[in-house]
Amino acid sequence: MPPGLAPAHALLSTPVLAVGADGFVAEANPACAQWLGVGARRLSGVPLPALEFEGEVLARWLDASAGLDQAHLRRLPLAFPGMAPRFADLWLTRLEGGGWLLEAHPVDEFPGEDPVAALPSALSAALRGLAHELRNPLAGLKGAAQLLARRADDAQSRELTALIGSEVDRLAQLVDRLLSPAPPRPHAPVNIHVVLERVLRLAESDAGWAVKLVRDYDPSLPELDGDADRLVQATWNLVRNAIEAGAATVTLRTRAEHAVRIGDEVHALALRLEVVDDGRGVPEALAEQVFLPLVSGRAEGSGLGLALAQQVAREHRGSLAYRSRAGHTVFTMLLPVRGAEDEGGQAP
């Protein structure tokens, strides 16, 4: 006979599940159903590992649970398939006759006093939810671009359709990476000004003549090791934010920085990339949260652009910071240049 919940469990405000020895949910109390946003009947018969959002902790725990009477699993994201995740500490107690009683104690998505520390997992959860919805529109855009390319009869039209195709491919790769995480691609030599020219082409197509785009490059900068597509994504997010903040002028500036500290390391040489605009600036109310996912100063904003840009900077062992006032905002990305780092080292 499968395990069930005691009548008292129905009165609890704590989400509770009864899980059979086979690893399938036998029963859920009303608090658990409400917490996960589905009816209690829909939870019955669901494999317990299927309730973990994009992870395998529960599956591995079930495989290793023989001989255990209790367990405590911290900060797992749980979700009914297709629903948004909820974070909880799980307490599991073995039931007589086999199976488990699972209590879920909800916790904040961002633990402790440093929410930025939770950025990778929180950003991943948010983006993966969106990625499922992006595949079909991207396929439609790709097909439309191919049709336009066949009809293009001048160089400018062919250039624009090629730009659409390359950007759709880049976004499709991002979606695939979010849905099926894989190790990052090996970094290769990147000319940062080639990256910026691609970003400016996107900005010209997006804003037209409404925004003045200024190049302020240091042509003597060496190449850096990186992922060109990811750097395009990060920089384009910064430029697009500037445009959406009402900027009339956006400047892309590159400079060399010597003996610069990034985190706990000092690098002999780093590339400083600045995106400068004269828009409305960062709202004061968001100043401390601007790099968190889902935080936006615009009602229609996704709140993902700056969080992703910061993640890309970290992937390159760099940093992203900003200073802002109305009419003058500067986002600064510092990226260490490999080859010069032997002269640097750990910060004292």
HELIX and SHEET records of a PDB file:
HELIX    1   1 PRO A    7  LEU A   11  5                                   5    
HELIX    2   2 PRO A   30  LEU A   36  1                                   7    
HELIX    3   3 ALA A   40  LEU A   43  1                                   4    
HELIX    4   4 LEU A   48  LEU A   51  5                                   4    
HELIX    5   5 VAL A   57  ASP A   63  1                                   7    
HELIX    6   6 PRO A  115  ALA A  118  5                                   4    
HELIX    7   7 LEU A  119  ARG A  151  1                                  33    
HELIX    8   8 ALA A  155  LEU A  179  1                                  25    
HELIX    9   9 ILE A  192  ALA A  207  1                                  16    
HELIX   10  10 GLY A  208  ALA A  210  5                                   3    
HELIX   11  11 ALA A  228  GLU A  244  1                                  17    
HELIX   12  12 GLU A  284  LEU A  286  5                                   3    
HELIX   13  13 GLY A  305  GLU A  315  1                                  11    
HELIX   14  14 GLU A  341  GLU A  343  5                                   3    
SHEET    1   A 5 VAL A  25  ALA A  28  0                                        
SHEET    2   A 5 VAL A  16  VAL A  19 -1                                        
SHEET    3   A 5 TRP A 100  PRO A 106 -1                                        
SHEET    4   A 5 ARG A  86  ARG A  94 -1                                        
SHEET    5   A 5 GLN A  70  LEU A  78 -1                                        
SHEET    1   B 2 ALA A 188  VAL A 190  0                                        
SHEET    2   B 2 LEU A 224  GLY A 226 -1                                        
SHEET    1   C 5 LYS A 212  ASP A 216  0                                        
SHEET    2   C 5 THR A 249  ILE A 262  1                                        
SHEET    3   C 5 GLU A 265  ASP A 277 -1                                        
SHEET    4   C 5 HIS A 328  PRO A 336 -1                                        
SHEET    5   C 5 SER A 319  ARG A 325 -1                                        
SHEET    1   D 4 LYS A 212  ASP A 216  0                                        
SHEET    2   D 4 THR A 249  ILE A 262  1                                        
SHEET    3   D 4 GLU A 265  ASP A 277 -1                                        
SHEET    4   D 4 GLY A 345  GLN A 346 -1                                        
END                                                                             
